[in-house]
Amino acid sequence: MIAIDPRTKVILLLITAAFSALIPNGIYTIVWTALIAILGALLGEYVRTLRAAAVFAALWMFIIFILPHLSGVMHTSFLVWLGLIFKCYPCCMIAEIMIATTQIGEFMAAMAKWKVPRNIVIPIAIMFRYFPTVKEDWNHIKDAMALRGISLSPWYFAKNPESVIDALYLPILVTASKTADELTASAITRGIENPKMRTSRLDIRIRLIDHVVIAIFVVTLIMALVLSTGGKV
């Protein structure tokens, strides 16, 4: 298992965004997703990476074995939808790994070394805290619904839309608003608005492994760009 700098993860996310914008879907997307999966496994996110790779493989198998048998509007709709999915999937996959393997303190310290303005860093840091908290609240709401015999299945929603809305959407809105207020109060208490330079006990620095990982992604991007354009870059 390896550990890389949060700044390296941001750079890899930007490289992946460039890949999605410049390289057409196809074998290149499979190779890039496999590269991200290897990185996620090396960072210790085995289950998360395996799940994301399995979903990607299932969608790709759908294109190979099922999509050719469809026709008309259904074929076109699935083709366009899956095309957008495969364009966004590598970015979403590496972003999920980045969030799962980066602590807020590490991210803040790394952005401070880059001298990123605080009005950019603070919203991103709060976002890092916000989504895991909302996910935890979502699990609690699902457990409470199960105790009351309320299901999230489409069939149950079609039969009892009012009960699902009352038991699901209203608690989510309330807990989301409450979570936002609590995170804001917590950030202010920790002095996040202090304009002075923050110190950190974390050893945040670019190491050899960071250069190696960035080089692998850059070389792969260049090779995919050259091959996909037939050498006319």
N, C-alpha and C positions, 0 to 999 in steps of 0.2 A: 504494500500500500504506500502511496506517495502523498505528499502535501504540497500544494502550489500556492503562490501568492494570490490574494483576491484580485490584484491588478491584472495578473495573467488570465484569470477567468473572464474579466471584462474584455480583454483583448481577444480571447478566443470567441466570445459571444459576438464581437464586432466582425471577426473573420468569418464566422458562420453566417452572419447576416449578409456579408458580401458574397459568400458562396450561394446563398439562396437567391440573391438578386441577379447574379451573373451566369450561373450554371443551370442548364435545363434539367428537368426531371429525367431520371433514368438510372443507369448503373452508377453514375456519379453520386446520386443521392443515397444509394445503398452503401457505397464505400464510405461516404461522409458520416452517415448514421452509425455504421460499424466503428468508425474512428471515435466518435463521441461515446459509444457504448464501452469501448475499451478504456477510454479516459475515466468514465464514471466508475467502472469496476476498479481501476487503479486507485481512485479516490475513496474507495470503500463503500460506495453506494450500489451494492450488488443487487438487492431486491428491486430498488427503484429503476435501475438500469435495465435489468432483465424484463421487468414489466413493460417499460417503454419500447424495448426492442421487440418484444412479443407482439405488441399492438401494431408496430410498424410492419412486421412480417405478415400479420394477418391482413392488413390493408393491401399489402403488395400481392399476396396470394389472391385476394379478391379481384385485383386488376388482371391477373394472369388467367385465372380459371373461371371467373364468373362474369366479369364485365364483357368479354367477347360474345357471350350468349344473350346479352341484352340488346335492345334495339330502340330506335326512336328517341322520344323525349327522355325516357328513363336512362338510356345509355349516355346521352349527352349530359344529363344532370349529374350522374355519378362521375363522369369523366372530368367535368369542370370542378366539382366539389373535391374529388380526390386530388386533382392537380393543385388546388389551393392548400389542401392538407399537407401534401408532400413538400410544398414550398415553405410552409411555416414549421413543419415538424422538427427539423434539425435545430432551429432556433429555440423552440419551446423545450426540447429535450435538454439542450445544454444549459438553458436558463434554469430549469428545474434542478439539475445537478448542482449548478452554481449556488442557488439559494439553499439547497440542502446541506452543502458542505462549507458554507461560509457563515461565521458568527458575526453578529452585528458589530461587536468591538473590532474585529479584524477588518471588516469592510470600512468602518469609520477611520481607522488608523491608516489603511491603505490609501483612501481618498485624501486624507490629510497630507500624506507624502506627495501625492500628485497635485496638491494645492487646488483641489476642486472646490468651487464656491459652496458655502454651506447651504445656500438656498436650493442647491441641487442635491446635496448629500442628505440633508435632513428628510425630505419627502421619501427618498429611496430607502433610507434606514427605517422609517416608520412603516413603509410598505413591507419590508422584510419581516417585521414583527406582526403586522396586521393579518396577513393571510394565514399563517399557522394558527393564530388565535381564533380566527373565524372558522377554520377547519375543525378545531376542537369543539367550538360551540355547535357546529353543524352535527357532529357526532352525538353530542348530548341531546340535541333536538330530535334526532332520529331515534335514539333510545326512548325518549319520552313518548314519541308517537307510537312506537311499537308497544309500549305498555298500555296505551289507550286503544290499541287495536287498529291504528290507522296505518295504511300502507302507502308507499310512494310509487306503486305500480301505475302505469297509464290506465289500466282498467278500473282501479279503485278511484283514481282522480276523475275519470269520466262519470262514474256513478255518484261520487260524493265530492264535488269540487269545493263546496263551501267548507267542509270539515278539514280538507287538506290545506286550504288557504289559511284558515284560522290557526291550524296547528303547525304550519311550516313557515309561510311567508311573514306573518306578523312577528313571530319570535326572532326570525332572522334579521328583520329590520331593526327591532329593538336591540338585540345583542350587538349588531354591527355598529349602531350608533353609540352604544355604551362602550364597546371596545375601543372605538376611535377616541372617545373622551378620556378613557383610562390610559391609553398609550400616549396621548398628548400630555396629560398630567405627569406621567412617568418620565417622559423626555424632558419636560421643563424642570422637574425635580432634580434630574441628573445634570442639569446645567447645559443642555444641548444648545441653548441660545447664547451661551457665553462666546463673545467674539474673539477671545484670545486663543492662541494656539494650544491645542490639547496635547497632553503627554499620554503615552501608552506604555504599558509594561510588556506588550506583545512584541515579539521580534519579527517585524514585517519587513522583508527585503526580498529582492529578486535573486534567486539562486540558479545554479546550473540547470536543474531540472525544469525550471520555468523557461529558460532559453531553448531547451531541447523540445519541450512540448509546443511552444510557439513556432519553432522552426518546422516541426512536423506538419502542423496545420497549414502554415504558409506554403510549404513545398507542395502539399497535397492540393491546395487551392490553385496554385500556378499550373500544376500538371493537369488538373481537371479543366482549367480554362484553356490551356493549349490544345488538349485532346478534343474538347467539345467544339472548338472553333477551327479545327483542322490546321492548327499552327498559325492562323491569321489573327493574332492578338493585337 
